[in-house]
Amino acid sequence: MFSPGRIGPLTLRNRILKAATYEGLSHGSRVTRDLVDFHRAYAAGGVGMTTVAYCAVAPDGRTSPHQILWTDEAMPGLRVLTDTIHAEGAAVSAQIGHAGPVADPRGNKRPALSPSTRFPNIAGGISRRATRADIERVTVQHAAAAVRAIEAGFDAIEVHLGHSYLASAFLSPKINHRRDEYGGSLENRAKVGRGILRAVRDAVGSRIAILTKLNMSDGVRGGITLEEAIQTARWIEADGTVDAFEMTGGSSLLNPMYLFRGGAPVEEFVDVMPQPMKTVMRIGGKKFIREYPYQDAFLLDHARQVRREIALPMVLLGGITDRASMDLAMCEGFEFVAMGRALLCEPDLVNRIAADAATPSLCIHCNRCMPTNFVGTHCPVIHDGSSRSVTWGTPAGYA
């Protein structure tokens, strides 16, 4: 776990990644000092690579109107961010994608895109059916974002094909009801994601490491199945468009807690959400924010089945909290692990595990960190003998 690991052209100092967790710390689609400090803490805390989450490829692909866009104005701040991470000895990845039906049409002042018109978006409205021109535009925008990531000093990009974002929504028969070349069979439904990855690879070659985050299951009846995910991963590997896979699960649109096992903080979401989502969450939140029991390495059972079919490096995500779960991942054939909530709780956890393999995580998997992305993502409960609130503050001041 603490030996160097390679992803495409990139060699990391160890095999532990900070998973993409939306920070809520960008402002006006640009980097802030708070965002730089957020990621610097993980780099100084010992991770091999931290992931900036997420950088939308288009204005209509943001889940928040303040999320980073790949504009000329954003580039100086992005360079400050990458230089800061490199100074701490870590690498830095940019998660790129288009949120599709998970996008915020009110904040973006643009309709959300979806494979099918009759499927709702995250704001409760009806998404606009993506045309062939939309698909071509978004594909080109992914490639342009990858090129800009190189210019900004990123070491890797993570192309988002999960969680019912646009490419993932096309993969899902629950959401994709099309009858053209992008609907019906799995081969057709995979065309958008595979096309995006092909465009990215053609644009950047081997100048930057390319990972993809791919759903193993949407966590809903009629969604993506594990068997479909395995076949899609096989096709992507054969395409030669990625250097590593990070398998995930759940749908930000239909069942977000399938990925976040543990507590279901419905009241905390109600407190911070803007209208009209506040009212929607108050009425139906307990059906949307479902509760799943937590266990370490909770995605392992599905991920090991993908591992058997794929030769490329793989990242194990989900319930990686201590040295035991890291070692389990290595024994199961995974080259890397990704940590999310445990590092939100303790940014220096990796360094402390390296110094003492028996170090436990203080994360209690309450998931109260999830609603904080509206005000700056943080762990609101840190157990050091008492409970205290940690707040990053309102984003202000460009890097």
N, C-alpha and C positions, 0 to 999 in steps of 0.2 A: 504493500500500500504506500510506503514512503520511498519507494524507488522511482526513478524517472519513468515516464510513460509517454508513448508516441501516438499522436493522432494526425495522420497524413504528414504534412511537412513540419508539424509542431511537436516539440519535445517539452513536456511539463516536468516540473521539479518533483512532483508526486502525483498520485492518481486520484486525488480528491477534488471534486469540482463544487463550487457554490452554485446550486441550482438556480434557474431563473425564477425569481419571485418578484412580481411587480412592485416597484419601490414607491410609487406615488410621489417622487421627489424631483421630477422634471417640471419645468414651467415654461409656458409658451412654446412648447415643443423643443426646448433646449435644455442643456445640462445646467444644473445648479451646483453650488459648492456642497450642499447637503448630499447630493447624489454622488459626488466624488468621494466625500468622506465615508459614505455608506459602503462603497466598494473597497475603499482603501483599508477599512477595518478588517475585511475578510482576507485581503491580500497579506496584511501584516499579521493576521491570525493564523496563517500557514497554508491556505488552500493552494492547490496547483494552478487553478484558474477560476475566476469569478465571471458570472454571466450577467450582462446588463439586460434587463427585461422590462418592457420589450420595446424594440425600435420599429415602429410601423413603417411600412414601405410606401404608404399613401395616406393622404388626409382622411379618406373615408374608411381607413382600416384601423383607426385608433379606438381603444376601449375607454379612453379618457382624452378630452380635448387638449390636455397638456403633455401627452406622451411625445417622446422624441420622434422627430421626422428627420430624414436625411437631406436637410437643406444646407445651403451655404452658411446660413447664420448659425447652424448647430455645430458645424465642423470644428471651430476653435475650442469649444467646450468639450467636445468628444476627444480631441487631442490632449487636452489637459487631463481628462479622466484616464486615458490609456497610459499616458506618461507617468501618472501617479501610481497606477497599479504596477507598471514595470519597475518603478523605483523600489517597490517592496519585494521584488523578486518573483512575482506571479504573472501569469498570462491573463488575458481578458478576452471574453467572447461577447458578441452582440447577438441577441436573439432577434431575428427578423421575421416579419410575417404580416399578414392582412387578417384582421379579426373577423371579417365577414359578418355573419348574423350576431356575433358577440360584440361588434362595434357599437359605439354610442352615437346614434343618429342625431340626437338633440344637441349634444356638445359639439359634434363635428359639423353640424348644419348641413349634413349630407345623408342621403338614405343609406341604410345598411344593405350590404349585398348578401345574397344567399343563393344556393343552387335553384331553389324553388320559391316562387312568389308567395305561395300560401303558407309558408312556414314563418312563425313569428321571430322577431329579433329579441335581444336581451332586454330592450326597453319596453317590450310588450306590444310594439307595433308590428307591422308587416314589412318584411324585408323586400327589397327590389330584386327580381330575378336577374342574375348575372348574365349578360349577353356574351357572345363570343368576343366582341370587342373589349368588354370588361376583363375577361379572362386573359386575353392577350396583353392588355395594359398592365394588369397586376403582375403577370409573369415578367414583363420587361422591368417593372419597378423593383421586383426582387433582385434581378441581376444588377440593376443600378445601385441598389442598397449595398450589395456585396462588394462592389467596386469601391464605394465610398467608405465602407468599413476598413478596407485596406488603407485607403488614404488617411483615415483617422487613426491608424496605428493598432487596430484590433488584430489579434492573433488567430481568431476563429470566428465563425458565424454558426449560429444554430437556427436552421430553417424550421419554422413552427408548422408542423403538420398534425397537430393534436388539438384536443379540447374543444372541438366544434368551431375553431377558427375556419377561415374560408376553405382552405385545401382539405381540412379534416371534414368539414360539412359536406363537401363533394364526395368524400369517401363513404359517408354514412348513409345507408339506405333509409334510415329514419328521417333524414332531412332532405336527401336528394331524391326527388320524384320526377326527374327529367326523363324524357324519352328520346333525347338526341344523342349525339356521340359522347356526351359527358354523363349520361345516366344509364341505369339498367344494370349491366354486368359490372363486376368488380373491375375488370380491365378498363371499362369506360370511366367508372367513377374515380379511378386512380390517375387519369390523364392529367388533371390539373396539378396535383402534387408532383408527379413525375416530370411534367413539363417545366414547373418552377425550378426543380432541382437541376434539370438539364440546362436551363438558361443560366442559372447561377454558376454551375461548373464551367460552362463555355465562356462565361464572362471573366472568371478569375483563375481558371486553370488550377495549378497547385501552389498558387501564391499565398493561400490562406487555408486553414483547416476548415472543413465543412462537416458539421454534425446535423442530424435531423432529429426532431422530437416527434415520435409517431405513436398514435393511440393503439393500444392492444385491445381495448374495449371502451365503449362510450358509457358503460354502466347503466344502459337503458335497454329495454326490450325493443328489438328491431334495429338496433344500432350496429356499429362495427363489431365484428366478432374476432376472436383470437385467430381463428383459421384464416380469415381475410387479412388480418394484420400480418401474419406470417408470410402469406403470398405476396402482399404488397412490399414487404421488406426484401423478399427474394428478388422481386423485379428491380427495386431500387439498387440493390447490391449489384445485380447484373448490369444495370445501366452505367455503373462506375461514376455516379454523381456525388457520393458522400464518402467520408472517411470514417464515420462512426455513427452508431445509433444510440439514442436515449429513448427507451420505450416508456410510455406513460399510459394514462387512462383517465376516464371521466370526461364530462362535457360541461364547460362553463355555461352553456345554454340550457342544459337539461338536468344535469346531476353533478355539480362541482365537487361534492364531498366524497365522491367515489375515489378521488385522488387524495383528499385530505382526511384520512381516517382519524378518529378521535372525537373530540367535542363538536357540537353543532351550535355555534354562537349566534342564534337567530336574533336575540335582543340587541346584541352589539351591532349587527348589520342594520337593524331598524334605526338605531341611534344615529348612525353616520351617513346613511344613504340620502340622496336628494329626492325630492318629489319628482315624478309620481311613484318612483320605485320604493320609497319609504312606505307608502300605503299598501302597495302590492306585497311587499315583504311582510308587513304586519299581518295581512290577511292570510297569505298563503306560504309564508316563509318556512313553516315546519314541514311542508310537503317538498319544498325545493331544497332546503338545507337539511338533507337527511343525515342521520347519524350512523356511522359504521365503527365497529370496535377497532381499536388500534392494536397492531402488533409490529414488531421490528421486521424489516424487509418484507412489507406486506404485498409488494408487487412481484416478488420472486417467483412464485408458482407459475405465473404467466410468462414472465421474462425469460425463465430458463427454457421454456419451450421455443421461444424465438432464438435463444442462444444456440440451441441444437442445430438450427437451420441456417445460421448466418456465420460467415467467417470473419467479417470485419469486426474491429473493436466495438464493444458495447459498454454503455454506462448503466449501472443499476441505480434506479431512483426509487424512493419510497421507503421511509422508515429506516434510514441509515443514520444511526445516532451515536455509535460507539465503535471501539476497535473490534468487538466480536462480530458486529454486523458487517463491518468492512472486510474482515477475514473470511466471513461466510461468502461474500460476493466473489472474492478472489478464488475460493475453493470451487465455486460454481462456474468458473470460467469467465467472469466479467473482468475486464481490464481496468475499469474505472468505477467510481461511485459518485453520486451527486447528493449533496446535503442541502436542505432548505430550512425548515423550521428550527432544527437544532442549532444552526448557525445564527439565525435571527435572535435566538435566546442568548447565545454565547459566541460572538464573532471569533474568539481566540481558541475555540474548542479543539481545532486541529493541532495547534501547537501543544496544547496540554495533553492530548492523546499521544502525540509523538514522544513527549517527555515521560508519560506514565500510561501504559496500555490499559490500566484498570480505571482510568478516568471515566466517570459516568456523565451522561448528558443531563442537564437540568430541565430540559423541555418536558412538559407534562402533556403535550398534544391536545391542549384545550382549544386550539385553533382561534383563539382571540386575536392572534396576529393578523388573521385574514381581513377583517373589516378595517384594520388600520391603514390599508393602502389608500384610503380616501384622504388621509391626513399625513402620510409618511409612514411607510411600513416599519414596524418595530414589534418587539415582544413586550406586551403590556404587563406581564407578570414574570418577574425574575426571582427565583427562589434562592435567596442567600440568608435564610433565616427570617426573612420578612418579605412582604409584597411591596413593590414600588412601581411607579409608572415611568417609562422611558419614552420621551417624545423627541423626534428629530426636528420638529418645528415646521412652520410654514415655509415652503420653498421660496427662496429669495436670493437674488444676486447671482448672475451668471458666472460660471467658472472662467 
